[in-house]
Amino acid sequence: MLFPDKVGPSLRLARYFQSLRSWHRRFALFACGALATFALAPFGLLPVMFVAMPALVWMMDGALDAKTGQQRLLAGFACGWWFGFGYFVFGLWWLGVALLKEASLYAWALPLAVLGFPAALALFYGLAGAMAARFWAKGPLRLVALAAALTLVEWLRGHMASGFPWNAIAYTAIPVPLLMQSVRLTGLYVMGGLAVFIFASPVLVADPRGRFIGLSVSLMLVAGDLGYGWYRLNTADDNAERSINFRLVQPAIEEQAWRSSEGRADIFARLIALSTRPAEPGAPEPDVIVWPESTLPFLLEERPDARTAIGEMLKPGQVLILGAAQFAGRKPDGWPEFYNAIYVLDDSGQTVSVAGKTHLVPFGEYLPFEDFFRSIGLAALTALPGSYVPADNRQMLILPDGLTLFPLVCYEASFPRLVAGQTAGTAALLNLTYDAWFGRTPGPYQHFGQARLRAVETGKMLIRVGENGVTAIIDSRGNILDRLPFDRPGVLDRKIALP
């Protein structure tokens, strides 16, 4: 055993996890990964990480003990993969809910979404385990190795191919604004590595080698995070120059409404009705009305009557911002392609500005490697009734009075790199989304938590509108200023001070 000097509760626990073998160890690693997801939204149970991470370290201690060379790397990979598999299965199981919305067409893909995709994502954590195993040693050095390896692979996961940074390990450490602020200094991925070191540091209680220095570093990191968080939350922004009255519209449309022409007409009517609802006593009359992503049940350019109706809805000087599809052309086989876009319409229903989505959802909005599938004779797989193409470059949304908003269409809000260094000159972030596919699952809450962190990273207010939630206004420190109940139709009227 690695710690033969004395026996206490922490040492007995360490020895238990080190002694696990074969499927007992794999099951325990999977369970620890699953447990870690309870630190993510909507649960936010950060303390579970002080159980999951030490157990992972101790199981790696046992798996790597007496192994060298390739065997050591493979053992480290296996530990990381099984932990990651549990983390991604339990963190992303809700992806399968979207497939069951059209079960007759997509139920066959359920195992791929719920097990296959997590298994592929777990390869990143397997790589981290192998990398950490190369430098594994007694004492706090093994925690440094694990933290550094996870920092690197999380960055790779957020950038390789199209990237998928969803549920990056850093999100387990930032359930409240006090703990979010340091991400402005470190970035998401370094924050995750530091969190891993802190979460894993209880193993040092059972390890006399480097115990004092390792625990001291961990405590200093916690103190620094809390201190900077307190400082940021108690430092006011004094750069507000104007106040704009926003109305955020959450229609919470029933699924069956999309299945008939009458239902789709009712969707548009509901959007109009909510937009023109009288304001509550004391609430401001809106200057800007915002509809969610993809709730307009037709192409705007094909319906001049809809533009007329919107113009009649808007009072003089009011502006409507909405998410809608925009025709982009046709594929070689004749199927149409679209942009997922955000429009700004003035009080005559005319387009003032438009911004297309630049980062699409793989398998949701487009099929990766479509040309490859065609080349090997699987053309039927690529023959979708319609798919999306990315906009060539990111455009800002400019309102008639010159107010500039930084658009994030749905899934784009999960990418730190899409906003890093890009928001100068904009007054706020605007995130329109459609998460109704995933029902009352953790998915929409995870998405909201990730979008919320973009406000902290950029120091910009976030205006977020979801078809069924989470619709909210978040300040530049990640505080929720106001929000609507999830999955209920309604409007949120709020005066927002902007630079």
Summary of the structure (lengths in Angstrom):
residues: 499
radius of gyration: 24.7
end to end distance: 60.5
largest distance: 81.2
contacts: 1699
relative contact order: 0.10
helix: 51%
strand: 16%
